[in-house]
Amino acid sequence: MRWLTVNEIVVYIRQLTGLERTRQSIYKWAKTGKKTSSGATVKLRATNRLGRLYSTAKWVREFIERF
C-alpha cells in the first residue's frame, strides 16, 4: 500500500475522472464528506500522519465509485 499526499490525490482524481479538484476539496471530503444523490454522506478514507493528510489509491477509487 502506497500513501498518497493531497497533491498526489488531486492528480490521481484528474487522471481517473478528467475533472480538476482542489486541495481544499480533498480536505473537506476527508473531514466532513460529500453527499450522494440519495442524500447519504460519504467520507474519503484518509489518515493524518505528522500533520499531513494521506490516503491510498484504493480508498480514492472507492470514494469516487460511490458517485
C-alpha positions in Angstrom: 0.0 0.0 0.0 1.4 3.3 -1.0 0.3 6.5 0.7 -0.7 9.4 -1.5 -0.3 13.0 -0.4 -3.1 15.5 -1.0 -1.2 16.9 -4.1 -1.0 13.3 -5.5 -4.6 12.7 -4.8 -5.5 15.8 -6.9 -3.5 14.4 -9.8 -4.9 10.9 -9.4 -8.5 12.2 -9.4 -7.8 14.2 -12.6 -6.4 11.0 -14.2 -9.4 8.9 -13.2 -12.2 11.4 -14.0 -10.7 14.2 -16.1 -12.1 16.7 -13.5 -10.0 19.2 -11.7 -10.4 19.2 -7.9 -8.6 21.4 -5.4 -6.6 20.5 -2.3 -9.3 22.2 -0.2 -11.9 19.8 -1.7 -9.8 16.8 -0.7 -9.5 18.0 2.9 -13.2 18.7 3.0 -14.1 15.3 1.7 -11.9 13.6 4.3 -13.3 15.7 7.2 -17.0 16.3 6.5 -17.7 14.1 3.5 -19.7 14.6 0.3 -23.4 14.0 -0.1 -24.6 11.4 -2.7 -27.7 11.8 -4.9 -29.6 9.7 -2.3 -28.7 12.1 0.5 -26.1 9.9 2.3 -22.8 11.4 3.3 -19.7 9.6 2.2 -16.2 10.5 3.6 -12.9 9.9 1.8 -10.9 7.5 3.9 -7.7 9.2 5.0 -5.2 9.2 7.8 -3.4 12.1 9.4 0.3 11.4 9.9 2.8 14.0 11.2 0.3 16.8 10.4 -0.3 15.7 6.8 -3.3 14.0 5.2 -2.7 10.8 3.3 -5.0 8.3 1.5 -4.4 5.4 -0.8 -5.3 4.9 -4.5 -7.8 2.2 -3.4 -9.6 4.4 -1.0 -9.8 7.3 -3.5 -11.3 4.9 -6.2 -13.8 3.6 -3.6 -14.8 7.1 -2.8 -15.2 8.1 -6.4 -17.2 4.9 -7.3 -19.9 5.9 -4.8 -20.9 8.8 -7.0 
